[in-house]
Amino acid sequence: MKRVELIGVEGLPEVRPGDDIGQLISAHAAFASGDVLVVAQKVISKAEGRLVDLASIHASAEAKRIAERLIARPDPRMVQVVLNESVRVLRSERVLITETRHGYVCANAGVDHSNTGGRDTLTLLPVDPDASAHRLRDRLRELTGGELGVIISDTFGRPWRLGIINIALGVAGVPALVDLRGTLDDAGEPLHATVLAVADEIAASAGLVMGKTSRTPAVIARGLALEGRGSGRDLIRPAAEDLFR
Amino acid sequence: MKRVELIGVEGLPEVRPGDDIGQLISAHAAFASGDVLVVAQKVISKAEGRLVDLASIHASAEAKRIAERLIARPDPRMVQVVLNESVRVLRSERVLITETRHGYVCANAGVDHSNTGGRDTLTLLPVDPDASAHRLRDRLRELTGGELGVIISDTFGRPWRLGIINIALGVAGVPALVDLRGTLDDAGEPLHATVLAVADEIAASAGLVMGKTSRTPAVIARGLALEGRGSGRDLIRPAAEDLFR
């Protein structure tokens, strides 16, 4: 019987810039071969120092204008930080949806208020989530001797669905997409257009254990039988290919 | 330690119209209290007789015109069936994206070639996936005495992400959204705009065990501590509220 387990890694201390995340996690988890570790973007960003002190930001006229049109009435300096992280604004009425430098389309460019360091600190997405995932994977190999997969996740909204869902930003040591085109279904017919976003499904499953308020920023997914290696970039639909526009 | 298990229900026979899905599943699974059963839409549709014989369909001029513009070059009668299931066409160039009568925005209105009954049969989405979920839940209560949650799932594409992911169509006995607005985060700050699409995350996690070619059309999610009840409709973003348009 096929069985997958999702195990919360608990008891991690508050993460600060420069912390060795691999060390913190391996001290609170027992890994098995083939495990995939899903880590919330926020703790990676904190460890990597991807923090901005709001007091250091000057809001442009554009940021002030946008801030007034948003339901959440954010500090215009936060809007400025979002614009700094973005290459394109898709929507700035009621909510701020942009395309980040990585190519993600999401609310507020993934910029969030930090749980640490007071209310005037913001966290930014990692500069290169795939690189962050690979660094953590290498570090965990050093510390545990095991070959793990690593996914760095964040919660994103969706155009035609309500609520947010955990997705994969950075991927190391596991596939991001599993391409079943050309394989046969149960009746022996070829499967058409079936490319599974398996890293996103792993991130979503970890989201069930992470919750949002509980201090479970890392989850082990055990029992997945995955072949191949991918990248978080595999999951980004290029703007030119967006068939829904 | 927080732990969730995903257990595949295997060994189900090929499902045919009129089959008692609750009976088939309970004969192949051992449930525990609080389990959530995720069932692939296709077996529900087959049991409910939501099948169309292509030979009975006459393709309109519009269906023929659209079929020629699609990459997959589908049978124009299949396009006709998709149009019959839809209230609005969002895109008919290269791929066919419509809004179904339920309000789902997806490729081909969820219409798919059936694995059974030969290559000229199509499956349609259930007429009312929430009602299907409730019927199955009631039947499982009769058969097992247990209070289970039921989610009917299907794989959908996403506008800005590549690959398909399993999502929740019908929901019974579990929440669809978990609204954390007004609750406090780890630092005691109120969480803003945090509504988790928990039923979609459960469906995605089941997708990891279902795969696509293996005969695992049902998965038990065990260990979720969920409160409240929701509906699959809770997850559909009304067109007027689509902040991404």
Interface residues (C-beta under 8 A of the other chain):
Chain A: M1 K2 R3 V4 E5 L6 I7 G8 E10 A72 L90 R91 R94 V95 I97 Y104 V105 A107 H113 N115 T116 R119 T155 G157 R158 P159 W160 R161 L162 G163 I164 I165 N166 I167 A176 L177 L180 T183 L184 D185 D186 A187 E189 L191 H192 A193 T194 V195 L196 A197 V198 D200 E201 I202 A204 S205 G207 L208 V209 G211 K212 T213 S214 R215 T216 A221 L224 D234 L235 I236 R237 D242 L243 F244 R245
Chain B: M1 K2 R3 V4 E5 L6 I7 G8 E10 A72 L90 R91 R94 V95 I97 Y104 V105 A107 H113 N115 T116 R119 T155 G157 R158 P159 W160 R161 L162 G163 I164 I165 N166 I167 A176 L177 L180 T183 L184 D185 D186 A187 E189 L191 H192 A193 T194 V195 L196 A197 V198 D200 E201 I202 A204 S205 G207 L208 V209 G211 K212 T213 S214 R215 T216 A221 L224 D234 L235 I236 R237 D242 L243 F244 R245
